[in-house]
Amino acid sequence: MKRISIFLIAILSFPIVVAQTGAKNTTIEIEKIVNRIELPTIPNYKIEVTQFGAKGDSVTNCKVAFDKAMKACEKRKGGIIVVPKGVYTINGPIHFVSNVELHLEAGAKIRFGSNPKDYPLVLTSWEGTMLYNYSPLIYGNNVVNVAITGSGVIDGEASTTWNKWKPLEKKDQLLSREMNHNNVPIKDRIFGSGHFLRPQLIQFVNSRNILIENVTIEDSPFWCVHLLKSKSITIRGLKYDAQNYNNDGIDPEYSSDILIENIQFNNSDDNIAIKAGRDNEGRANSAMPSENIVIRNCEFRGLHAVVIGSEMAAGVQNVYVDNCKSSGYLKRGIYIKTNSDRGGFIKDINFSNIALGKVEDCIYMTANYHGEGSGLFPSKISAISISNISCESASNAAIVIEGFPESKVENITLDRISIKAAKNGMTLTNTKNISLNEIVIGDKIGVPSSVK
């Protein structure tokens, strides 16, 4: 592997400035966001699903029992639904109402059936486009004060069922994008029967005061946790074993005031992907960027660690990723991606104190994702701070930053970056005001050797 050393670079063919002083105090800014987030308030009323006929025998369909438990809580203005030890098969979705906590005790597993006919159409989003599709397996729309807690397992049971739809989805994927670009009314974007867009495992839409804590997530049909047009969210202590196609771990979209902490990721796609809508529809929702997001004390394992984009047309801003590490191989560690059809912006993003192992690319920012786009709506990437990052090796590139000539990536700070080995060092194209301090790729070189 080619080893390249860069230390305090000062002679390059593009503008470089010294590391800026007077930057925001990361700790203070993080605490401002965290202190603003409201945890759900749940009434003390408590029931067990077994009271309504649920059996944890892995065979009995417990759908009716879970629905009855949710209805009982609704009549009492909320409560806690306890799932005791056992395997509970549910042929159909769990639809939340406000002021309810679903609590999975140790040894409890909720295992969902995979007959599409059991999942009614609901308002959702698929890769950044709002539409009607099969209900996510756990779903809430316009709810407040909701929680999923406990040490049990939520199993999408999708590896031999929904997962087979991946090769069949292209036509519907393109149709959804065409509807977006042509401003087809959302009420007319009907998918479901005869179509092949897989549902998410857990999704909350137009909701607030959400807690998802400590459960294990397995075998999702599509994205695992999707937070859509929602606010005041805490996700902590989750464990993942989700290895199907497009099993993103956590996807906030058009959402704000979010704390993601102490997560053990092990999923086959992006661990965290921050999104904000696609193309025309996203730009029309510019008043609803994804913002005020804190990610801390997480362990990454999967495809990419933290991603912003590529569906981000309403904008992403004020994000803090701090004190995280990876295990195993990642394709990319820090990945910011958009294209010239998105529009919108990515700004005020802060990565600090991150230890990566073996990756393909350590830090990658691109406004030219997959070379897509007509050039009519280039996105703006600016004000990105990346500090105190270590990486064992990059089989491709240590650092890549690329913008467009008419929309340069600008005001980027790279401070104390150490990458022990990389095939390629650093590529910066169409950039402006890049601040470098203590960048070491390969061995750190100090005193020059003498003439022999």
C-alpha positions in Angstrom: 0.0 0.0 0.0 1.4 3.4 -0.9 2.2 5.5 2.1 2.0 9.3 1.9 2.9 11.8 4.6 1.4 15.3 4.9 2.3 17.5 7.8 1.3 21.2 8.1 1.0 21.5 4.3 1.7 25.1 3.2 2.5 24.8 -0.5 -0.5 23.7 -2.6 -2.2 24.9 -5.8 -5.4 25.9 -4.1 -6.2 28.4 -1.3 -5.2 27.2 2.2 -5.6 29.2 5.4 -4.3 28.4 8.8 -6.7 26.8 11.3 -9.2 29.3 12.4 -9.4 30.4 16.0 -12.5 31.5 17.9 -14.5 28.4 16.8 -17.6 27.4 18.6 -17.2 25.5 21.9 -18.5 22.1 20.8 -19.4 21.0 24.4 -21.5 24.1 25.0 -23.3 23.8 21.6 -24.0 20.1 22.2 -25.5 20.8 25.6 -27.7 23.5 24.2 -29.3 21.0 21.8 -29.5 18.2 24.4 -31.1 20.4 27.0 -33.8 21.5 24.5 -34.9 17.9 23.8 -38.0 16.8 25.7 -38.4 13.1 26.7 -41.8 11.7 26.4 -44.2 11.9 29.4 -46.0 8.6 29.8 -48.9 7.9 32.2 -48.3 5.3 34.9 -51.1 3.0 33.6 -49.4 -0.4 32.8 -50.8 -3.5 31.0 -49.3 -6.7 29.5 -50.1 -7.8 26.0 -50.8 -11.3 27.5 -53.9 -9.8 29.2 -55.4 -9.4 25.7 -54.6 -12.9 24.4 -51.0 -12.5 23.2 -48.9 -15.7 23.4 -45.2 -15.7 23.2 -45.1 -19.1 21.6 -43.7 -17.8 18.2 -46.7 -19.3 16.4 -49.9 -17.5 17.6 -50.7 -14.3 15.6 -50.7 -11.6 18.3 -51.8 -8.7 16.0 -55.3 -8.4 17.6 -53.8 -8.5 21.1 -51.4 -5.7 20.4 -54.1 -3.6 18.8 -56.4 -4.1 21.8 -53.5 -3.1 24.2 -52.9 0.1 22.2 -56.6 0.8 22.2 -56.8 0.3 26.0 -54.0 2.8 26.5 -55.7 5.3 24.2 -58.9 5.1 26.3 -56.8 5.9 29.5 -55.0 8.8 27.7 -51.8 6.7 27.5 -49.9 4.0 29.3 -47.2 1.4 29.1 -47.6 -1.8 27.1 -45.4 -4.5 28.6 -44.2 -7.4 26.4 -43.1 -10.3 28.7 -40.5 -12.9 27.8 -41.4 -14.9 24.7 -41.5 -14.7 20.9 -44.6 -12.8 19.7 -45.5 -13.1 16.0 -47.5 -10.1 14.6 -49.0 -10.4 11.2 -49.3 -6.7 10.5 -48.0 -3.4 11.9 -48.1 -1.8 15.3 -49.7 1.7 15.0 -48.9 4.0 17.9 -51.2 6.4 19.5 -50.0 9.3 21.7 -48.7 8.9 25.3 -47.8 5.2 24.9 -44.6 3.3 25.7 -44.0 -0.1 24.3 -41.7 -1.9 26.7 -40.0 -5.2 25.8 -38.8 -7.1 28.8 -35.6 -9.3 28.8 -36.1 -12.3 26.6 -39.0 -10.7 24.7 -39.0 -10.7 20.9 -41.5 -9.1 18.5 -41.4 -10.9 15.2 -43.3 -9.4 12.3 -45.0 -11.3 9.5 -44.2 -10.4 5.9 -47.4 -10.8 3.9 -47.8 -7.4 2.2 -51.6 -7.7 2.4 -51.3 -7.3 6.2 -49.8 -3.9 5.9 -52.2 -1.1 4.9 -51.2 2.0 2.9 -50.0 4.9 5.0 -48.4 8.3 4.4 -44.7 7.7 4.4 -41.5 8.6 2.4 -39.3 6.5 0.2 -35.8 7.7 -0.5 -36.8 11.3 0.0 -40.2 11.4 -1.8 -43.5 11.5 0.2 -46.0 8.9 -1.0 -48.4 6.3 0.2 -46.9 2.8 0.7 -47.1 -0.3 2.8 -47.1 0.7 6.5 -43.8 0.5 8.3 -43.9 -2.4 10.8 -43.9 0.0 13.7 -45.5 3.3 12.8 -46.8 6.6 14.3 -48.3 9.6 12.5 -49.1 12.8 14.4 -48.3 11.3 17.8 -46.7 12.9 20.8 -44.9 11.3 23.8 -44.1 7.9 22.5 -41.4 5.4 23.5 -40.0 2.0 22.6 -37.9 0.7 25.5 -36.5 -2.4 27.1 -33.9 -5.1 26.5 -35.9 -7.2 24.0 -35.7 -7.6 20.2 -37.6 -6.2 17.3 -37.3 -8.5 14.4 -38.5 -7.6 10.9 -38.1 -11.2 9.7 -37.2 -9.9 6.2 -34.2 -11.7 5.0 -36.2 -14.4 3.1 -39.2 -12.3 2.2 -39.1 -8.5 1.7 -35.4 -8.7 0.9 -36.3 -10.5 -2.3 -38.0 -7.3 -3.6 -34.7 -5.4 -4.0 -34.2 -6.6 -7.6 -37.8 -5.6 -8.4 -37.9 -2.1 -7.1 -36.2 -0.1 -9.8 -39.4 0.7 -11.8 -41.2 2.0 -8.7 -38.1 3.9 -7.5 -38.0 5.8 -10.8 -41.7 6.3 -10.7 -41.5 7.9 -7.3 -38.8 10.3 -8.5 -40.8 11.2 -11.6 -43.8 12.1 -9.4 -41.5 14.2 -7.3 -40.0 16.0 -10.3 -43.5 16.6 -11.8 -45.0 17.8 -8.6 -47.7 15.1 -8.6 -50.0 15.7 -5.6 -49.0 13.4 -2.7 -52.5 12.0 -2.5 -52.0 10.6 -6.0 -48.7 8.9 -5.3 -50.2 5.5 -4.5 -47.9 2.5 -4.2 -48.5 -0.7 -2.3 -50.2 -3.6 -4.2 -48.5 -4.3 -7.5 -45.5 -2.3 -6.5 -42.2 -3.2 -4.8 -41.1 -0.5 -2.4 -40.1 -2.2 0.9 -41.4 -0.6 4.1 -39.3 0.7 7.0 -39.1 -1.2 10.3 -39.8 1.8 12.6 -41.1 5.2 11.5 -42.5 8.2 13.2 -44.0 11.0 11.0 -45.1 14.5 12.1 -44.4 13.5 15.7 -42.5 14.8 18.7 -41.1 13.7 22.1 -39.9 10.3 20.9 -37.7 7.9 22.9 -36.2 4.7 21.4 -34.0 3.0 24.0 -32.0 -0.2 24.5 -33.8 -2.6 22.2 -32.1 -4.7 19.7 -33.1 -4.3 16.0 -32.8 -7.2 13.6 -33.6 -8.1 10.0 -35.4 -5.0 8.7 -37.2 -4.9 5.3 -35.6 -1.5 4.5 -34.3 1.4 6.7 -34.4 0.4 10.3 -35.4 3.7 12.2 -36.8 6.5 10.1 -37.6 9.8 11.8 -39.7 11.9 9.3 -40.8 15.5 9.9 -40.4 14.9 13.6 -38.9 16.8 16.5 -37.5 16.3 20.0 -36.1 12.7 19.7 -33.8 10.6 21.9 -32.3 7.4 20.6 -29.9 5.6 22.9 -28.5 2.2 23.8 -29.7 0.4 20.7 -28.0 -2.7 19.3 -28.2 -3.7 15.7 -28.0 -6.9 13.7 -29.6 -5.9 10.4 -27.9 -7.3 7.3 -30.5 -6.9 4.5 -30.4 -4.5 1.5 -30.6 -0.8 2.5 -30.7 -1.6 6.2 -29.7 2.0 7.3 -29.5 2.2 11.0 -31.0 5.6 11.8 -32.3 8.1 9.1 -33.5 11.5 10.4 -35.3 13.3 7.6 -36.8 16.8 7.8 -36.3 16.4 11.6 -34.7 18.4 14.4 -33.6 18.4 18.0 -32.2 14.8 18.0 -29.9 13.0 20.4 -28.3 9.7 19.2 -26.0 8.2 21.7 -24.4 4.9 23.0 -25.5 2.9 19.9 -23.8 -0.3 18.9 -24.3 -0.4 15.1 -23.9 -3.5 13.0 -26.0 -3.0 9.9 -25.3 -3.5 6.2 -25.7 0.1 5.0 -25.3 3.6 6.5 -25.1 3.5 10.3 -26.6 7.0 10.4 -27.8 8.9 7.3 -29.1 12.4 7.8 -31.5 13.4 5.1 -33.9 16.2 4.1 -36.0 15.3 1.1 -35.2 14.9 -2.6 -35.0 17.4 -5.4 -38.2 19.5 -6.2 -40.1 18.3 -3.1 -37.1 18.8 -0.8 -36.5 22.4 -2.1 -40.2 23.2 -1.6 -39.8 22.2 2.0 -36.8 24.4 2.7 -38.4 25.7 5.9 -37.9 22.2 7.3 -34.2 21.4 7.3 -32.8 18.5 9.3 -31.0 20.4 12.1 -29.8 20.4 15.7 -28.6 16.8 15.8 -26.1 15.3 18.3 -24.4 12.0 17.7 -22.1 10.8 20.5 -20.5 7.8 22.1 -21.5 5.4 19.3 -19.7 2.4 17.9 -19.9 2.1 14.1 -19.9 -1.1 12.1 -21.4 -1.6 8.7 -21.1 0.2 5.3 -20.6 3.9 6.2 -20.4 5.5 9.7 -22.0 8.9 9.4 -23.5 10.1 6.2 -25.2 13.4 5.2 -27.3 13.0 2.0 -27.7 12.3 -0.7 -31.4 13.3 -0.2 -30.9 16.7 1.5 -32.6 19.2 -0.7 -34.3 21.1 2.2 -30.9 21.5 3.9 -28.9 20.0 6.8 -27.3 22.1 9.5 -26.0 22.3 13.0 -24.9 18.7 13.4 -22.4 17.4 16.0 -20.7 14.0 15.9 -18.4 13.5 18.9 -16.5 10.8 20.7 -17.2 7.8 18.5 -15.3 4.8 17.2 -15.6 2.1 14.6 -15.0 -1.7 14.7 -14.5 -3.8 11.6 -14.2 -2.5 8.1 -16.1 0.5 6.8 -16.4 1.7 3.2 -16.3 5.3 4.4 -16.1 6.9 7.8 -17.3 10.5 7.3 -19.3 10.8 4.1 -21.1 14.0 2.9 -22.8 13.5 -0.5 -25.0 15.5 -2.8 -25.4 16.2 -6.5 -26.3 19.0 -8.9 -30.0 18.2 -8.9 -30.5 18.4 -5.2 -30.1 22.1 -4.3 -30.2 22.9 -0.6 -27.2 23.2 1.7 -25.0 21.3 4.1 -23.5 23.6 6.7 -22.3 24.0 10.3 -21.4 20.3 10.6 -18.9 19.3 13.3 -17.0 16.0 13.6 -14.7 15.6 16.6 -12.8 12.8 18.5 -13.5 9.9 16.2 -11.3 6.8 16.0 -11.7 4.7 12.8 -10.2 1.4 11.9 -9.8 0.1 8.3 -11.8 2.0 5.7 -11.9 2.5 1.9 -12.1 6.3 2.3 -11.7 8.1 5.6 -13.2 11.5 4.9 -15.2 12.1 1.7 -17.2 15.2 0.7 -18.6 15.3 -2.7 -21.1 17.6 -4.6 -20.9 15.2 -7.5 -22.4 12.0 -6.0 -22.4 9.2 -8.7 -21.9 12.0 -11.3 -25.7 12.5 -11.2 -27.5 15.7 -12.0 -28.2 18.2 -14.7 -26.3 21.1 -13.0 -29.4 23.2 -12.5 -29.5 22.9 -8.7 -26.0 22.5 -7.3 -26.0 22.1 -3.5 -23.8 24.3 -1.2 -21.4 22.6 1.2 -19.8 24.9 3.7 -18.7 25.4 7.3 -17.6 21.9 8.0 -15.2 21.3 11.0 -13.4 17.9 11.3 -11.0 17.6 14.2 -9.1 15.0 16.1 -9.7 12.1 13.8 -7.6 8.9 13.7 -7.7 6.1 11.1 -5.7 2.9 10.8 -5.7 2.7 7.0 -7.6 3.8 3.9 -7.5 1.3 1.0 -8.4 4.1 -1.4 -8.3 7.7 -0.2 -7.5 9.5 3.0 -9.3 12.8 2.3 -11.4 13.8 -0.7 -13.3 17.1 -1.1 -14.9 18.0 -4.4 -17.3 20.8 -5.3 -18.3 22.4 -8.6 -16.6 25.4 -10.2 -19.7 27.5 -9.8 -20.5 26.1 -6.3 -17.3 25.4 -4.4 -17.0 23.5 -1.2 -15.8 26.2 1.2 -14.8 27.1 4.7 -13.6 23.7 5.7 -11.4 23.0 8.8 -9.4 19.9 9.0 -7.5 19.8 12.3 -5.4 17.0 13.8 -6.2 14.3 11.3 -4.0 11.1 11.5 -4.3 8.3 9.0 -1.6 5.7 9.3 -1.7 4.4 5.8 -3.5 5.3 2.5 -3.3 4.4 -1.1 -4.0 8.0 -2.0 -3.4 11.0 0.2 -5.6 14.0 -0.3 -7.6 15.3 -3.3 -9.2 18.8 -3.1 -11.0 20.1 -6.2 -13.2 23.1 -6.6 -12.7 24.2 -3.0 -12.2 27.5 -1.2 -10.9 28.5 2.2 -9.6 25.1 3.3 -8.0 25.3 6.7 -5.4 22.6 7.5 -3.5 21.9 10.8 -1.5 18.8 11.7 -2.6 16.5 8.9 -0.5 13.3 8.9 -1.1 10.7 6.3 1.4 7.8 6.6 4.4 8.2 9.0 4.8 11.6 10.7 7.9 13.2 9.3 9.9 15.7 11.4 13.6 16.3 11.1 14.9 15.9 7.5 17.5 13.3 6.8 21.1 14.5 6.2 23.0 14.4 2.9 25.1 11.2 2.6 
